[in-house]
Amino acid sequence: MLGLDGDWHSVDEQRFWYLPLPIVHRLSPSSAMVRQQELLVVTVWGENFQSSGALTCRFGDIMSMSATLISSTKLLCTLQERKDVTSLLLTVSNDGSTFSLPGLPLQIKQPWAIVACSPSMGPENGGTVVTMEVTAELMSPPDGLG
C-alpha cells in the first residue's frame, strides 16, 4: 500500500523504537565483603540508562533483585542470590534482553572468621604473641558473634 508520505507500507506495519545500548563506566563498590545472605547494593555509573519496566542489571548469569534508575547516567543494582564466586561481570539492559558489553567486574569477598587462636590465654597486662588461623566464612556466625 502506498502511504501519504510516498513510501510503500504493509498493512500489518509495526513501529519499533531502538534504545541506545547502555554503557557501564564505573561501579561502587567494585569490591565488597558480604555474607552469603546479605543484600549487596551497587551504584552503577554509565550512559544511556532508560526508564523502562525492563531495566535490568545482571551479575554474571544472575539477574538483579532490582534496578533503580537515578538518572540516565546512574542506577542502583541490588544483588541477593550469590553463588560461591569471587568475581561477577556486571552488565545492564534497558529492554531486559540486550545487555551492555563488555561490563565491569565486581569482586566479592567472603568475610574472614577466626578458627584457631594460640595461645588462647595470656597475662592481663598483655605482651603475649598470639597466632591466629583464619578462613573465609562460609556459614553464619554463631549466636552472639558477628
VEXPA-752309 format. One record per atom (N, C-alpha, C): residue number from 1; residue in one letter; chain; x, y, z. Coordinates in Angstrom, 1 decimal, padded with zeros to 4 digits. Example, Ala and Ser with C-alpha at 12.3 -4.5 7.8 and 13.67 -1.06 7.14 Angstrom:
<rs>
[1; 'A'; 'A'; [013.2; -005.7; 007.8]] [1; 'A'; 'A'; [012.3; -004.5; 007.8]] [1; 'A'; 'A'; [013.2; -003.3; 007.8]] [2; 'S'; 'A'; [012.8; -002.2; 007.1]] [2; 'S'; 'A'; [013.7; -001.1; 007.1]] [2; 'S'; 'A'; [012.9; 000.0; 007.9]] 
</rs>
This chain:
<rs>
[1; 'M'; 'A'; [000.8; -001.2; 000.0]] [1; 'M'; 'A'; [000.0; 000.0; 000.0]] [1; 'M'; 'A'; [000.9; 001.2; 000.0]] [2; 'L'; 'A'; [000.6; 002.2; -000.8]] [2; 'L'; 'A'; [001.3; 003.4; -000.9]] [2; 'L'; 'A'; [000.8; 004.4; 000.1]] [3; 'G'; 'A'; [001.7; 004.9; 001.0]] [3; 'G'; 'A'; [001.2; 005.8; 002.1]] [3; 'G'; 'A'; [001.2; 007.2; 001.6]] [4; 'L'; 'A'; [000.6; 008.1; 002.4]] [4; 'L'; 'A'; [000.6; 009.5; 002.1]] [4; 'L'; 'A'; [002.0; 010.1; 002.0]] [5; 'D'; 'A'; [002.9; 009.5; 002.7]] [5; 'D'; 'A'; [004.3; 010.0; 002.6]] [5; 'D'; 'A'; [005.1; 009.6; 001.4]] [6; 'G'; 'A'; [004.4; 008.8; 000.5]] [6; 'G'; 'A'; [005.0; 008.4; -000.8]] [6; 'G'; 'A'; [005.8; 007.1; -000.7]] [7; 'D'; 'A'; [005.9; 006.5; 000.6]] [7; 'D'; 'A'; [006.6; 005.3; 000.8]] [7; 'D'; 'A'; [005.6; 004.1; 000.8]] [8; 'W'; 'A'; [006.1; 002.9; 000.4]] [8; 'W'; 'A'; [005.3; 001.7; 000.5]] [8; 'W'; 'A'; [005.3; 001.2; 001.9]] [9; 'H'; 'A'; [004.1; 000.8; 002.3]] [9; 'H'; 'A'; [003.9; 000.3; 003.7]] [9; 'H'; 'A'; [003.1; -001.0; 003.6]] [10; 'S'; 'A'; [003.3; -001.9; 004.5]] [10; 'S'; 'A'; [002.5; -003.1; 004.6]] [10; 'S'; 'A'; [001.3; -002.8; 005.4]] [11; 'V'; 'A'; [000.2; -003.6; 005.3]] [11; 'V'; 'A'; [-001.0; -003.4; 006.0]] [11; 'V'; 'A'; [-000.7; -003.7; 007.5]] [12; 'D'; 'A'; [000.2; -004.6; 007.8]] [12; 'D'; 'A'; [000.5; -005.0; 009.1]] [12; 'D'; 'A'; [001.7; -004.3; 009.7]] [13; 'E'; 'A'; [001.9; -003.1; 009.3]] [13; 'E'; 'A'; [003.1; -002.3; 009.7]] [13; 'E'; 'A'; [003.2; -002.2; 011.2]] [14; 'Q'; 'A'; [004.4; -002.4; 011.7]] [14; 'Q'; 'A'; [004.6; -002.2; 013.2]] [14; 'Q'; 'A'; [005.7; -001.2; 013.3]] [15; 'R'; 'A'; [005.7; -000.4; 014.4]] [15; 'R'; 'A'; [006.7; 000.5; 014.7]] [15; 'R'; 'A'; [007.6; 000.0; 015.8]] [16; 'F'; 'A'; [008.9; 000.3; 015.6]] [16; 'F'; 'A'; [009.9; -000.2; 016.6]] [16; 'F'; 'A'; [010.7; 001.0; 017.1]] [17; 'W'; 'A'; [011.0; 001.0; 018.3]] [17; 'W'; 'A'; [011.8; 002.0; 018.9]] [17; 'W'; 'A'; [013.1; 001.3; 019.4]] [18; 'Y'; 'A'; [014.2; 001.9; 019.0]] [18; 'Y'; 'A'; [015.5; 001.4; 019.3]] [18; 'Y'; 'A'; [016.1; 002.2; 020.4]] [19; 'L'; 'A'; [016.4; 001.5; 021.6]] [19; 'L'; 'A'; [017.0; 002.2; 022.7]] [19; 'L'; 'A'; [018.5; 002.1; 022.5]] [20; 'P'; 'A'; [019.2; 003.2; 022.8]] [20; 'P'; 'A'; [020.7; 003.1; 022.8]] [20; 'P'; 'A'; [021.2; 002.0; 023.8]] [21; 'L'; 'A'; [022.2; 001.3; 023.4]] [21; 'L'; 'A'; [022.8; 000.3; 024.3]] [21; 'L'; 'A'; [023.4; 001.0; 025.6]] [22; 'P'; 'A'; [023.1; 000.5; 026.8]] [22; 'P'; 'A'; [023.7; 001.1; 027.9]] [22; 'P'; 'A'; [025.2; 000.8; 028.0]] [23; 'I'; 'A'; [025.9; 001.8; 028.6]] [23; 'I'; 'A'; [027.4; 001.6; 028.7]] [23; 'I'; 'A'; [027.7; 001.8; 030.2]] [24; 'V'; 'A'; [028.4; 000.8; 030.8]] [24; 'V'; 'A'; [028.8; 000.9; 032.2]] [24; 'V'; 'A'; [030.3; 001.4; 032.2]] [25; 'H'; 'A'; [030.5; 002.4; 033.0]] [25; 'H'; 'A'; [031.8; 003.0; 033.2]] [25; 'H'; 'A'; [032.4; 002.7; 034.5]] [26; 'R'; 'A'; [031.6; 002.7; 035.6]] [26; 'R'; 'A'; [032.2; 002.5; 036.9]] [26; 'R'; 'A'; [031.2; 001.9; 037.9]] [27; 'L'; 'A'; [031.7; 001.1; 038.9]] [27; 'L'; 'A'; [030.8; 000.5; 039.9]] [27; 'L'; 'A'; [031.3; 001.0; 041.3]] [28; 'S'; 'A'; [030.4; 001.1; 042.2]] [28; 'S'; 'A'; [030.8; 001.4; 043.6]] [28; 'S'; 'A'; [029.9; 000.7; 044.5]] [29; 'P'; 'A'; [030.3; -000.3; 045.3]] [29; 'P'; 'A'; [031.8; -000.7; 045.4]] [29; 'P'; 'A'; [032.1; -001.6; 044.2]] [30; 'S'; 'A'; [033.4; -001.6; 043.8]] [30; 'S'; 'A'; [033.8; -002.5; 042.8]] [30; 'S'; 'A'; [034.3; -003.8; 043.5]] [31; 'S'; 'A'; [034.5; -003.7; 044.8]] [31; 'S'; 'A'; [034.9; -004.9; 045.6]] [31; 'S'; 'A'; [034.1; -004.8; 046.9]] [32; 'A'; 'A'; [033.5; -006.0; 047.3]] [32; 'A'; 'A'; [032.7; -005.9; 048.5]] [32; 'A'; 'A'; [032.9; -007.2; 049.3]] [33; 'M'; 'A'; [032.9; -007.1; 050.6]] [33; 'M'; 'A'; [033.0; -008.2; 051.5]] [33; 'M'; 'A'; [031.6; -008.4; 052.2]] [34; 'V'; 'A'; [030.9; -009.4; 051.8]] [34; 'V'; 'A'; [029.5; -009.6; 052.2]] [34; 'V'; 'A'; [029.3; -011.1; 052.6]] [35; 'R'; 'A'; [028.4; -011.3; 053.6]] [35; 'R'; 'A'; [028.0; -012.7; 053.9]] [35; 'R'; 'A'; [027.0; -013.2; 052.9]] [36; 'Q'; 'A'; [026.9; -014.5; 052.8]] [36; 'Q'; 'A'; [026.0; -015.1; 051.8]] [36; 'Q'; 'A'; [024.6; -014.6; 051.7]] [37; 'Q'; 'A'; [024.0; -014.3; 052.9]] [37; 'Q'; 'A'; [022.6; -013.9; 052.9]] [37; 'Q'; 'A'; [022.3; -012.4; 052.8]] [38; 'E'; 'A'; [023.4; -011.6; 052.8]] [38; 'E'; 'A'; [023.2; -010.2; 052.8]] [38; 'E'; 'A'; [023.0; -009.6; 051.4]] [39; 'L'; 'A'; [022.2; -008.6; 051.4]] [39; 'L'; 'A'; [021.9; -007.9; 050.1]] [39; 'L'; 'A'; [023.1; -007.0; 049.8]] [40; 'L'; 'A'; [023.4; -006.9; 048.5]] [40; 'L'; 'A'; [024.5; -006.0; 048.1]] [40; 'L'; 'A'; [024.0; -005.0; 047.1]] [41; 'V'; 'A'; [024.0; -003.7; 047.4]] [41; 'V'; 'A'; [023.6; -002.7; 046.5]] [41; 'V'; 'A'; [024.8; -002.0; 045.9]] [42; 'V'; 'A'; [024.8; -002.0; 044.5]] [42; 'V'; 'A'; [025.9; -001.5; 043.8]] [42; 'V'; 'A'; [025.5; -000.3; 043.0]] [43; 'T'; 'A'; [026.2; 000.8; 043.1]] [43; 'T'; 'A'; [025.9; 002.0; 042.3]] [43; 'T'; 'A'; [026.6; 001.9; 041.0]] [44; 'V'; 'A'; [025.9; 002.1; 039.9]] [44; 'V'; 'A'; [026.5; 001.9; 038.6]] [44; 'V'; 'A'; [026.5; 003.3; 037.9]] [45; 'W'; 'A'; [027.6; 003.7; 037.4]] [45; 'W'; 'A'; [027.7; 005.0; 036.6]] [45; 'W'; 'A'; [028.0; 004.6; 035.1]] [46; 'G'; 'A'; [027.3; 005.3; 034.2]] [46; 'G'; 'A'; [027.5; 004.9; 032.8]] [46; 'G'; 'A'; [026.7; 005.9; 031.9]] [47; 'E'; 'A'; [026.2; 005.4; 030.8]] [47; 'E'; 'A'; [025.5; 006.2; 029.9]] [47; 'E'; 'A'; [024.3; 005.4; 029.4]] [48; 'N'; 'A'; [023.3; 006.1; 028.9]] [48; 'N'; 'A'; [022.1; 005.6; 028.2]] [48; 'N'; 'A'; [021.2; 004.7; 029.0]] [49; 'F'; 'A'; [021.2; 004.9; 030.4]] [49; 'F'; 'A'; [020.2; 004.2; 031.2]] [49; 'F'; 'A'; [018.8; 004.8; 030.9]] [50; 'Q'; 'A'; [017.8; 003.9; 030.7]] [50; 'Q'; 'A'; [016.5; 004.4; 030.3]] [50; 'Q'; 'A'; [015.5; 003.9; 031.4]] [51; 'S'; 'A'; [014.5; 004.8; 031.6]] [51; 'S'; 'A'; [013.4; 004.4; 032.5]] [51; 'S'; 'A'; [012.4; 003.5; 031.7]] [52; 'S'; 'A'; [012.5; 002.2; 032.1]] [52; 'S'; 'A'; [011.6; 001.3; 031.5]] [52; 'S'; 'A'; [011.3; 000.2; 032.5]] [53; 'G'; 'A'; [010.2; -000.5; 032.3]] [53; 'G'; 'A'; [009.9; -001.6; 033.1]] [53; 'G'; 'A'; [010.8; -002.8; 033.0]] [54; 'A'; 'A'; [011.7; -002.8; 032.0]] [54; 'A'; 'A'; [012.6; -003.9; 031.7]] [54; 'A'; 'A'; [014.0; -003.5; 032.1]] [55; 'L'; 'A'; [014.3; -002.4; 032.7]] [55; 'L'; 'A'; [015.6; -002.0; 033.1]] [55; 'L'; 'A'; [016.1; -003.1; 034.0]] [56; 'T'; 'A'; [017.3; -003.7; 033.7]] [56; 'T'; 'A'; [017.8; -004.9; 034.4]] [56; 'T'; 'A'; [019.3; -004.8; 034.6]] [57; 'C'; 'A'; [019.8; -005.2; 035.7]] [57; 'C'; 'A'; [021.2; -005.5; 036.0]] [57; 'C'; 'A'; [021.4; -007.0; 036.0]] [58; 'R'; 'A'; [022.5; -007.4; 035.5]] [58; 'R'; 'A'; [022.9; -008.8; 035.6]] [58; 'R'; 'A'; [024.3; -008.9; 036.1]] [59; 'F'; 'A'; [024.4; -009.8; 037.1]] [59; 'F'; 'A'; [025.7; -010.1; 037.7]] [59; 'F'; 'A'; [026.1; -011.5; 037.3]] [60; 'G'; 'A'; [027.0; -011.5; 036.2]] [60; 'G'; 'A'; [027.3; -012.8; 035.6]] [60; 'G'; 'A'; [026.0; -013.4; 035.0]] [61; 'D'; 'A'; [025.6; -014.5; 035.5]] [61; 'D'; 'A'; [024.3; -015.1; 034.9]] [61; 'D'; 'A'; [023.1; -014.9; 035.9]] [62; 'I'; 'A'; [023.4; -014.1; 037.0]] [62; 'I'; 'A'; [022.4; -013.9; 038.0]] [62; 'I'; 'A'; [021.7; -012.5; 037.7]] [63; 'M'; 'A'; [020.4; -012.5; 037.6]] [63; 'M'; 'A'; [019.6; -011.2; 037.4]] [63; 'M'; 'A'; [019.5; -010.5; 038.8]] [64; 'S'; 'A'; [019.6; -009.2; 038.7]] [64; 'S'; 'A'; [019.5; -008.5; 040.0]] [64; 'S'; 'A'; [018.1; -008.5; 040.5]] [65; 'M'; 'A'; [018.0; -008.4; 041.9]] [65; 'M'; 'A'; [016.7; -008.4; 042.5]] [65; 'M'; 'A'; [016.0; -007.1; 042.1]] [66; 'S'; 'A'; [016.7; -006.0; 041.9]] [66; 'S'; 'A'; [016.0; -004.8; 041.5]] [66; 'S'; 'A'; [017.1; -003.9; 040.8]] [67; 'A'; 'A'; [016.6; -003.0; 039.9]] [67; 'A'; 'A'; [017.4; -002.0; 039.3]] [67; 'A'; 'A'; [016.6; -000.7; 039.4]] [68; 'T'; 'A'; [017.2; 000.3; 040.1]] [68; 'T'; 'A'; [016.5; 001.5; 040.4]] [68; 'T'; 'A'; [017.2; 002.7; 039.6]] [69; 'L'; 'A'; [016.5; 003.3; 038.7]] [69; 'L'; 'A'; [017.1; 004.4; 037.9]] [69; 'L'; 'A'; [017.2; 005.6; 038.7]] [70; 'I'; 'A'; [018.3; 006.2; 038.8]] [70; 'I'; 'A'; [018.5; 007.5; 039.5]] [70; 'I'; 'A'; [018.6; 008.6; 038.4]] [71; 'S'; 'A'; [019.3; 008.4; 037.3]] [71; 'S'; 'A'; [019.4; 009.3; 036.2]] [71; 'S'; 'A'; [019.8; 008.5; 035.0]] [72; 'S'; 'A'; [020.0; 009.1; 033.8]] [72; 'S'; 'A'; [020.4; 008.4; 032.6]] [72; 'S'; 'A'; [021.9; 008.0; 032.7]] [73; 'T'; 'A'; [022.6; 008.4; 033.8]] [73; 'T'; 'A'; [024.0; 008.1; 034.0]] [73; 'T'; 'A'; [024.2; 007.4; 035.3]] [74; 'K'; 'A'; [023.2; 007.1; 036.1]] [74; 'K'; 'A'; [023.4; 006.5; 037.4]] [74; 'K'; 'A'; [022.2; 005.6; 037.7]] [75; 'L'; 'A'; [022.5; 004.3; 038.2]] [75; 'L'; 'A'; [021.4; 003.5; 038.7]] [75; 'L'; 'A'; [021.9; 002.6; 039.9]] [76; 'L'; 'A'; [021.0; 002.0; 040.6]] [76; 'L'; 'A'; [021.4; 001.2; 041.7]] [76; 'L'; 'A'; [020.9; -000.3; 041.4]] [77; 'C'; 'A'; [021.8; -001.2; 041.6]] [77; 'C'; 'A'; [021.5; -002.6; 041.3]] [77; 'C'; 'A'; [021.6; -003.4; 042.6]] [78; 'T'; 'A'; [020.6; -004.2; 042.9]] [78; 'T'; 'A'; [020.7; -005.0; 044.1]] [78; 'T'; 'A'; [020.8; -006.5; 043.8]] [79; 'L'; 'A'; [021.9; -007.1; 044.4]] [79; 'L'; 'A'; [022.2; -008.5; 044.3]] [79; 'L'; 'A'; [021.8; -009.2; 045.5]] [80; 'Q'; 'A'; [021.0; -010.2; 045.4]] [80; 'Q'; 'A'; [020.6; -011.0; 046.6]] [80; 'Q'; 'A'; [021.2; -012.4; 046.5]] [81; 'E'; 'A'; [020.9; -013.2; 045.5]] [81; 'E'; 'A'; [021.4; -014.5; 045.3]] [81; 'E'; 'A'; [022.8; -014.5; 044.9]] [82; 'R'; 'A'; [023.7; -015.3; 045.5]] [82; 'R'; 'A'; [025.1; -015.4; 045.1]] [82; 'R'; 'A'; [025.5; -016.8; 045.2]] [83; 'K'; 'A'; [026.3; -017.2; 044.2]] [83; 'K'; 'A'; [026.9; -018.5; 044.2]] [83; 'K'; 'A'; [028.3; -018.3; 044.9]] [84; 'D'; 'A'; [029.0; -019.3; 045.1]] [84; 'D'; 'A'; [030.3; -019.2; 045.7]] [84; 'D'; 'A'; [031.3; -018.7; 044.6]] [85; 'V'; 'A'; [031.3; -017.5; 044.4]] [85; 'V'; 'A'; [032.1; -016.9; 043.3]] [85; 'V'; 'A'; [032.9; -015.7; 043.9]] [86; 'T'; 'A'; [034.0; -015.4; 043.3]] [86; 'T'; 'A'; [034.8; -014.3; 043.7]] [86; 'T'; 'A'; [034.7; -013.1; 042.8]] [87; 'S'; 'A'; [034.2; -013.3; 041.6]] [87; 'S'; 'A'; [034.1; -012.2; 040.6]] [87; 'S'; 'A'; [032.9; -012.4; 039.7]] [88; 'L'; 'A'; [032.1; -011.3; 039.6]] [88; 'L'; 'A'; [030.9; -011.4; 038.7]] [88; 'L'; 'A'; [031.0; -010.2; 037.7]] [89; 'L'; 'A'; [030.6; -010.4; 036.5]] [89; 'L'; 'A'; [030.6; -009.4; 035.5]] [89; 'L'; 'A'; [029.3; -008.7; 035.5]] [90; 'L'; 'A'; [029.3; -007.4; 035.8]] [90; 'L'; 'A'; [028.0; -006.6; 035.9]] [90; 'L'; 'A'; [027.7; -006.0; 034.5]] [91; 'T'; 'A'; [026.5; -006.3; 034.0]] [91; 'T'; 'A'; [026.1; -005.7; 032.8]] [91; 'T'; 'A'; [024.7; -005.1; 033.0]] [92; 'V'; 'A'; [024.2; -004.2; 032.1]] [92; 'V'; 'A'; [023.0; -003.5; 032.2]] [92; 'V'; 'A'; [022.2; -003.6; 030.9]] [93; 'S'; 'A'; [020.8; -003.7; 031.1]] [93; 'S'; 'A'; [020.0; -003.8; 029.9]] [93; 'S'; 'A'; [018.8; -002.8; 030.1]] [94; 'N'; 'A'; [018.4; -002.1; 029.0]] [94; 'N'; 'A'; [017.2; -001.3; 029.1]] [94; 'N'; 'A'; [016.0; -002.0; 028.7]] [95; 'D'; 'A'; [016.2; -003.1; 028.0]] [95; 'D'; 'A'; [015.0; -003.9; 027.5]] [95; 'D'; 'A'; [014.9; -005.3; 028.1]] [96; 'G'; 'A'; [015.8; -005.6; 029.0]] [96; 'G'; 'A'; [015.7; -007.0; 029.6]] [96; 'G'; 'A'; [016.3; -008.1; 028.8]] [97; 'S'; 'A'; [016.8; -007.8; 027.6]] [97; 'S'; 'A'; [017.4; -008.9; 026.8]] [97; 'S'; 'A'; [018.7; -008.5; 026.1]] [98; 'T'; 'A'; [019.0; -007.3; 025.8]] [98; 'T'; 'A'; [020.2; -006.9; 025.2]] [98; 'T'; 'A'; [021.1; -006.1; 026.2]] [99; 'F'; 'A'; [022.2; -006.7; 026.6]] [99; 'F'; 'A'; [023.0; -006.2; 027.7]] [99; 'F'; 'A'; [024.2; -005.5; 027.2]] [100; 'S'; 'A'; [024.7; -004.5; 028.1]] [100; 'S'; 'A'; [025.9; -003.8; 027.8]] [100; 'S'; 'A'; [027.1; -004.7; 027.7]] [101; 'L'; 'A'; [028.0; -004.3; 026.9]] [101; 'L'; 'A'; [029.3; -005.1; 026.7]] [101; 'L'; 'A'; [030.4; -004.1; 026.8]] [102; 'P'; 'A'; [031.5; -004.5; 027.4]] [102; 'P'; 'A'; [031.8; -005.7; 028.0]] [102; 'P'; 'A'; [031.4; -005.9; 029.4]] [103; 'G'; 'A'; [030.9; -004.9; 030.1]] [103; 'G'; 'A'; [030.5; -005.0; 031.5]] [103; 'G'; 'A'; [031.7; -004.7; 032.4]] [104; 'L'; 'A'; [031.5; -004.7; 033.7]] [104; 'L'; 'A'; [032.7; -004.5; 034.6]] [104; 'L'; 'A'; [032.6; -005.5; 035.7]] [105; 'P'; 'A'; [033.8; -005.9; 036.1]] [105; 'P'; 'A'; [033.9; -007.0; 037.2]] [105; 'P'; 'A'; [033.6; -006.4; 038.6]] [106; 'L'; 'A'; [032.8; -007.2; 039.3]] [106; 'L'; 'A'; [032.5; -006.9; 040.7]] [106; 'L'; 'A'; [033.2; -008.0; 041.5]] [107; 'Q'; 'A'; [034.1; -007.6; 042.4]] [107; 'Q'; 'A'; [034.8; -008.6; 043.2]] [107; 'Q'; 'A'; [034.0; -008.8; 044.5]] [108; 'I'; 'A'; [033.7; -010.1; 044.8]] [108; 'I'; 'A'; [033.0; -010.4; 046.1]] [108; 'I'; 'A'; [033.9; -011.3; 046.9]] [109; 'K'; 'A'; [034.1; -010.8; 048.2]] [109; 'K'; 'A'; [035.0; -011.5; 049.1]] [109; 'K'; 'A'; [034.1; -012.0; 050.3]] [110; 'Q'; 'A'; [034.4; -013.1; 050.7]] [110; 'Q'; 'A'; [033.8; -013.7; 051.9]] [110; 'Q'; 'A'; [034.5; -013.1; 053.2]] [111; 'P'; 'A'; [033.7; -012.8; 054.2]] [111; 'P'; 'A'; [034.3; -012.3; 055.4]] [111; 'P'; 'A'; [035.2; -013.4; 056.0]] [112; 'W'; 'A'; [036.1; -013.0; 056.8]] [112; 'W'; 'A'; [037.0; -013.9; 057.4]] [112; 'W'; 'A'; [036.5; -014.3; 058.8]] [113; 'A'; 'A'; [036.8; -015.5; 059.3]] [113; 'A'; 'A'; [036.4; -016.0; 060.6]] [113; 'A'; 'A'; [037.7; -016.6; 061.3]] [114; 'I'; 'A'; [037.8; -016.3; 062.6]] [114; 'I'; 'A'; [038.9; -017.0; 063.3]] [114; 'I'; 'A'; [038.5; -018.4; 063.6]] [115; 'V'; 'A'; [039.4; -019.3; 063.3]] [115; 'V'; 'A'; [039.1; -020.8; 063.5]] [115; 'V'; 'A'; [040.0; -021.3; 064.6]] [116; 'A'; 'A'; [041.1; -020.7; 064.8]] [116; 'A'; 'A'; [042.0; -021.2; 065.9]] [116; 'A'; 'A'; [042.9; -020.0; 066.4]] [117; 'C'; 'A'; [043.2; -020.0; 067.7]] [117; 'C'; 'A'; [044.0; -019.0; 068.3]] [117; 'C'; 'A'; [044.9; -019.6; 069.3]] [118; 'S'; 'A'; [046.2; -019.3; 069.2]] [118; 'S'; 'A'; [047.2; -019.9; 070.1]] [118; 'S'; 'A'; [048.2; -018.9; 070.5]] [119; 'P'; 'A'; [048.5; -018.8; 071.8]] [119; 'P'; 'A'; [047.8; -019.4; 073.0]] [119; 'P'; 'A'; [046.4; -018.7; 073.1]] [120; 'S'; 'A'; [045.5; -019.4; 073.8]] [120; 'S'; 'A'; [044.2; -018.9; 074.0]] [120; 'S'; 'A'; [044.1; -018.0; 075.2]] [121; 'M'; 'A'; [045.1; -018.0; 076.0]] [121; 'M'; 'A'; [045.1; -017.2; 077.2]] [121; 'M'; 'A'; [046.5; -016.5; 077.4]] [122; 'G'; 'A'; [046.5; -015.5; 078.2]] [122; 'G'; 'A'; [047.8; -014.8; 078.4]] [122; 'G'; 'A'; [047.6; -013.9; 079.6]] [123; 'P'; 'A'; [048.7; -013.2; 080.0]] [123; 'P'; 'A'; [048.6; -012.3; 081.2]] [123; 'P'; 'A'; [047.8; -011.1; 080.9]] [124; 'E'; 'A'; [047.1; -010.5; 081.9]] [124; 'E'; 'A'; [046.3; -009.4; 081.8]] [124; 'E'; 'A'; [047.0; -008.2; 081.2]] [125; 'N'; 'A'; [048.3; -008.0; 081.5]] [125; 'N'; 'A'; [049.0; -006.8; 081.1]] [125; 'N'; 'A'; [049.5; -006.9; 079.7]] [126; 'G'; 'A'; [049.2; -008.0; 079.0]] [126; 'G'; 'A'; [049.5; -008.2; 077.6]] [126; 'G'; 'A'; [050.9; -008.6; 077.3]] [127; 'G'; 'A'; [051.4; -008.4; 076.1]] [127; 'G'; 'A'; [052.7; -008.8; 075.7]] [127; 'G'; 'A'; [052.9; -010.2; 075.1]] [128; 'T'; 'A'; [051.8; -011.0; 075.1]] [128; 'T'; 'A'; [051.9; -012.3; 074.5]] [128; 'T'; 'A'; [051.6; -012.3; 073.0]] [129; 'V'; 'A'; [052.5; -012.9; 072.3]] [129; 'V'; 'A'; [052.3; -013.0; 070.8]] [129; 'V'; 'A'; [051.3; -014.1; 070.6]] [130; 'V'; 'A'; [050.3; -013.8; 069.8]] [130; 'V'; 'A'; [049.2; -014.7; 069.5]] [130; 'V'; 'A'; [049.2; -015.0; 068.0]] [131; 'T'; 'A'; [049.1; -016.3; 067.7]] [131; 'T'; 'A'; [048.9; -016.7; 066.3]] [131; 'T'; 'A'; [047.5; -017.1; 066.1]] [132; 'M'; 'A'; [046.9; -016.6; 065.0]] [132; 'M'; 'A'; [045.5; -016.9; 064.7]] [132; 'M'; 'A'; [045.4; -017.5; 063.3]] [133; 'E'; 'A'; [044.5; -018.5; 063.2]] [133; 'E'; 'A'; [044.2; -019.1; 061.9]] [133; 'E'; 'A'; [042.9; -018.6; 061.5]] [134; 'V'; 'A'; [042.8; -018.1; 060.3]] [134; 'V'; 'A'; [041.5; -017.6; 059.8]] [134; 'V'; 'A'; [041.2; -018.3; 058.5]] [135; 'T'; 'A'; [039.9; -018.3; 058.2]] [135; 'T'; 'A'; [039.4; -018.9; 056.9]] [135; 'T'; 'A'; [038.2; -018.0; 056.5]] [136; 'A'; 'A'; [037.9; -018.1; 055.2]] [136; 'A'; 'A'; [036.7; -017.4; 054.7]] [136; 'A'; 'A'; [035.5; -018.0; 055.4]] [137; 'E'; 'A'; [034.6; -017.1; 055.8]] [137; 'E'; 'A'; [033.4; -017.6; 056.5]] [137; 'E'; 'A'; [032.4; -018.1; 055.5]] [138; 'L'; 'A'; [032.0; -019.4; 055.6]] [138; 'L'; 'A'; [031.1; -020.0; 054.7]] [138; 'L'; 'A'; [029.7; -020.2; 055.3]] [139; 'M'; 'A'; [029.6; -020.0; 056.6]] [139; 'M'; 'A'; [028.4; -020.1; 057.3]] [139; 'M'; 'A'; [028.1; -018.9; 058.1]] [140; 'S'; 'A'; [026.9; -018.7; 058.6]] [140; 'S'; 'A'; [026.6; -017.6; 059.5]] [140; 'S'; 'A'; [027.3; -017.8; 060.8]] [141; 'P'; 'A'; [027.8; -016.7; 061.5]] [141; 'P'; 'A'; [028.5; -016.8; 062.7]] [141; 'P'; 'A'; [027.5; -017.4; 063.8]] [142; 'P'; 'A'; [028.1; -018.0; 064.9]] [142; 'P'; 'A'; [027.3; -018.5; 066.0]] [142; 'P'; 'A'; [026.6; -017.3; 066.6]] [143; 'D'; 'A'; [025.4; -017.6; 067.3]] [143; 'D'; 'A'; [024.7; -016.6; 068.0]] [143; 'D'; 'A'; [025.6; -015.8; 069.0]] [144; 'G'; 'A'; [025.4; -014.5; 069.0]] [144; 'G'; 'A'; [026.3; -013.6; 069.9]] [144; 'G'; 'A'; [027.5; -013.2; 069.2]] [145; 'L'; 'A'; [027.9; -013.7; 068.1]] [145; 'L'; 'A'; [029.1; -013.3; 067.4]] [145; 'L'; 'A'; [028.7; -012.7; 066.0]] [146; 'G'; 'A'; [029.6; -011.9; 065.5]] [146; 'G'; 'A'; [029.3; -011.3; 064.2]] [146; 'G'; 'A'; [029.4; -009.9; 064.1]] 
</rs>
